[in-house]
């Protein structure tokens, strides 16, 4: 199913206000559980290098600048893979694309435990980025398939909450593995977990078009899950760039993910090197902000559904308002996080930033389902994600070199400025569903 394009101020579909039929409800719950587990593994895998980078840098004699390049290799390949992957999800369905992605990225993650050179490590991170690319466009399509338009905020928040939850779990779990085992085993164990998840995804998830939906089930989903949508063409995909909303979402998400990846890639090392915490304490303290981010995702998804009802049923306005407010807060709280001397206050401010970052991210993905044309939900989502991970690619490199030649203070303030620009982009450019002028 795809997004229902509504006129601003129009009533929401009646089907959205009815209770989900039992079989649809079961698939909603099953799909969200699977997306949550896959998303947690996804973010644990990409965060393994950040947790272990101090040990890896020592073992492989890498400078801060070189580690920044290694940390960014994932994001560059992930960002570029977003360009084709959204259209592929729209054409082939999330079951195939996410399942194959799970297998590919898990093998690349395991290969990270076998590297013997910097170049080999770079290649495994590139492979990880390509394999993980279908995760969130597929998740957006799953929500679009199985939930009516007025009820997509909370499920979008749920699948997005996997990212901060995985990032929060990573320092706690992986630090203990790192203390008990060699860092190479950490990569091998997490890679094996992803392969198990791939089996579960193929076994349990189904796309609506492969199921014989009843009349009541089709009615609840506004019939679109069963409609035979036109295949997405290259021209359809390219036409997305003619809308200012597309550029607003690309630039806006750049600002969101840039600041998120400053913390995602450098927080454990920052706490050890800049704030002089022990490895064990840094593992705990680095997890606290991302548990706050987990809560932020869930609350933002629920709140944006409520805001829609206060904005006369306008999905775009209801999703956009929380994004802008949260991103302005991200920029504001990063400033004291960079400047205060007290470690506890700094971690508190970082926790607020990560809470708001993930709240903004959840609403950004819900915004995709409100803005996109019917058959291009994953396509637009992947373009937004492409912009985000251009920021995610730049953040580890720029932060690493700024920290190497100055300190983390100007690096964090740079992130705050970029987040502010992203908020302005969402506010000024994303105003209406595509197709309205």
Secondary structure, DSSP 8 states (H G I E B T S, - for coil): -------TT----GGGGS---HHHHHHHHHHHHHHHHHHHHHHHHHHHHHHHHHHHHHHHT--HHHHHHHHHHHHHHHHHHHHHHHHHHHHH-HHHHHHHHHHHHHHHHHHGGG--SHHHHHHHHHHHHHHHTHHHHHHHHHHHHHS-GGGHHHHHHHHHHHHHHHHHHHHHHHHHHHHHS-HHHHHHHHHHHHHHHHHHHHHH---GGGS---HHHHHHTTTTTTS------HHHHHHGGGSHHHHHHHHHHHHHHHHHHHHHHHHHHHHHHTS---HHHHHHHHHHHHHHHHHHHHHHHHHHHHHHHHTTT-HHHHHHHHHHHHHHHHHHHHHHHHH-S-HHHHHHHHHHHHHHHHHHHHHHHHHHHHHS-TT-HHHHHHHHHHHHHHHHHHHHHHHHHHHHHS-HHHHHHHHHHHHHHHHHHHHHH--S-TT--
